[in-house]
Amino acid sequence: MGSPDPVIDNHSIILFDGVCNLCNSSVLFIIKRDPKARFYFAALQSDFGIAKLREYGISSVVPESVFNT
């Protein structure tokens, strides 16, 4: 693995479903309330998102929808 990126290492990264309107709205909600820019965001479908999922052993298969029963 390459050397750690100090900019990313000092921030929390939120991975989100980039095709989900609720997820995108949630990202905007967080950004508006994060004046110190402590959070970075990456879509699960992005190269970075896929790499992070693999790094932590999480499946990169994203469900089409989330249901609450």
C-alpha positions in Angstrom: 0.0 0.0 0.0 1.1 3.6 -0.6 1.9 6.1 2.0 -1.1 7.4 4.0 -2.7 10.6 2.7 -2.5 13.1 5.7 -5.5 15.1 4.4 -7.7 12.0 4.4 -6.3 10.6 7.6 -7.4 13.7 9.6 -11.0 13.5 8.4 -13.9 11.1 8.7 -15.0 9.7 5.4 -18.7 8.9 4.8 -19.4 6.4 2.1 -22.9 6.8 0.6 -25.0 5.4 -2.2 -24.4 7.9 -5.0 -27.7 7.0 -6.8 -29.9 7.3 -3.7 -31.7 10.7 -3.5 -32.1 10.3 0.3 -28.4 9.6 0.6 -27.5 12.6 -1.5 -29.8 14.8 0.6 -28.2 13.4 3.8 -24.8 14.4 2.5 -26.0 17.9 1.8 -27.6 18.1 5.3 -24.3 17.1 6.9 -22.2 19.5 4.7 -24.4 22.5 5.8 -23.8 21.6 9.4 -20.1 20.9 9.2 -18.4 24.3 9.1 -15.0 22.8 10.0 -15.2 20.4 7.1 -14.5 17.4 9.3 -16.2 15.0 6.9 -15.3 13.9 3.4 -17.7 12.0 1.2 -17.4 9.3 -1.4 -20.0 7.5 -3.3 -19.9 3.7 -2.9 -19.8 3.4 -6.7 -16.6 5.5 -7.0 -13.2 4.0 -7.3 -12.3 5.3 -3.9 -15.5 3.9 -2.4 -15.0 0.5 -3.9 -11.4 0.5 -2.7 -12.4 1.4 0.9 -15.1 -1.4 0.9 -12.5 -3.9 -0.2 -10.0 -2.6 2.3 -12.5 -3.3 5.1 -13.8 -6.6 3.7 -17.3 -5.2 3.0 -19.2 -6.4 -0.1 -19.3 -3.9 -2.9 -22.7 -5.1 -4.0 -25.1 -2.3 -3.1 -28.7 -3.1 -2.6 -31.2 -1.5 -4.9 -33.4 -0.2 -2.1 -33.6 -0.2 1.7 -36.9 -1.4 3.2 -38.3 -0.9 6.7 -41.0 -3.4 7.6 
